[in-house]
Amino acid sequence: MSSVNITEYMKKPECKYGVIFDGYPRYPRTLDNLIEFHNILNENKHNIDGIIEFKVDINKLVERVEGRLMHISSGRSYHVKYNPPKVAGIDDITGEVLVQRSNDNRESMYKRYNEYNDQTNPVINYYKENYNKKLLTISADKSIDDVFNEIKSFIYKL
């Protein structure tokens, strides 16, 4: 999403009470992108109320990626352990075959993980130094319900 799109998006009536940016600044998440994002917020008189950082052990990420199955035409995702389809390898809705994407493997995960750490750690450090009281770091190794409840609690306190 470009800076013009963000500015226009934040003017929509549904954004009157705030906006949640998931994974922004865009990938790669660098300090330059972060500065651009803050400039857009400042120009539009918006503040950052909270920041959520998700931490996950690399071994858990590998397990999640290697078990992920996709229904290509819809984008629905399953997991052989955590969210299995009713019939192994078959989409619950269409009955079509599920696939594992070519980059859902250990080698690709380690590469993405290292790139993420190299590029994103300076952004996280910036937020820790400048917005520490507004930053929630969550262990995303927990159950979906536990992570959701922790996020919900954090948002309600903002």
N, C-alpha and C positions, 0 to 999 in steps of 0.2 A: 504494500500500500504506500503510495507516494505521500509527500507532505501535503499536497493539495487535497488528495483524497481524505487524509486524516482530518484536516481542517474542515472540509465539507461534512464529513461523517459526524464530527462532534457538534455540528450545528443542528442536527436532526432532533426533532422533538423527543424521540426515545432516548436521547443522550442527555436530556435536561438534568437528570440527577447523577450523572456520571457515566463513565465508560470503563470497561475492563479490556485491557490490551493483553492478549494471550500470545506470548512469544515475541513481544516487540521491545526493543528495536529489532528490525528484521535481521534475518540471518545473512551474513555473519553478524553476530552481536558484538560490535566493537565500540570503543569509546567514541569514535567519530559519529557512528549512528546514534549513540546515546545522546551526544551533544545536540545533534539535529533534532532528535525527539524532544528534548527539553526546550529547545528554542521554539518548536511548534506549540508546545504546551504554554510557554510563557506568552507568546504572541496572542494566544487565544484566551489568556487569563484563566488557565486551568492549573490545578495543583496535583501533585501525586499524594494520594492518601495512604496507599499501602503498596508493598511489593512482596511478592511471594517467590521464594526460591525453592525448587524441588531438588532434593539430594537423593540419589539412588546409587547403591553399590553397583559397580561394574558387572559383577557376577549375576546380580539380579536382572540387570539390563540385558545381558546376553541371554539369560533364560527366557525373558519376555520376548525378545526379538526372534530367537530360534523357534519359539512355539507359536508365533503369530501366523494366522491364516487370513487371507483376504478374499472377499467376493469382489472381483475386479469391477464389474459394471456399476455396482452401488457404492463401493467403498466400505461396506460393512466389514468389521474385523472380528475375528474370533481368536481364541488362544486354546491350544490343546489341553492346557491344565487349568487356566483361570476362567475361561469363558468358552468352553467347548460347544461346537454345534451339536444339535440333537443326534445327528447321524455323522459319524466321523468323516471329515473331508467334504461335507455337503452343506451348502447354504440352507439355513432354516426356512427361508421365505421362498426362494425360487427353486430349490432342489438342484441348483447348478454346482459344479465342482469348485471347491475353494483352492486357492493357490498360495504358495509361499513366494513372496517377492524375491527377486534375485539378490537383493542387498540385505535381506533379513538373515544374516549369518554372523558368526563370531568375528571374522576378520573385518567386515564392514562396520560392525558395532564398535570395535576397538578404535578404528580409524575415526569414526564420527565422534566418539567419546573424547579422544585426544584433541581433535580439532575444536570441539566444544570447550574443553577446559582451557586450551591455549587462547581462544578468542573471547570467551565469555568471562573468565575469571577476573580480568581487569574491570569489566562492567559490574560484576558482583562486588568486587572490592570497593568500587566507587560508591555503590549503594550502601555498603556496610559503613563506610567512612562518613557519608553525608546524609543518610536516611536510616540510620541504624534502628531508631525507635519505630520506624514504619516498615521494617523488613521482617518478614516471617520466613524462617528456614524450616521446611518440613521434610521429614524423612519419608519419602514416597515409597519406601519398602513396606509400609504398612498396608492394611486392607484399604480398598476403595472407600468403604464407609468411614474408616478412621481418618483418612486424608480429607475426605469431604467435610466431615464434622469439624476438623481443625481449621480448614479454610473458612467455613461458615462462621465459626466462632470469631475468627480474626476479622472478617468483614463486618460482622455486627458490632464490633468494638470500635470501628473506624468512625 
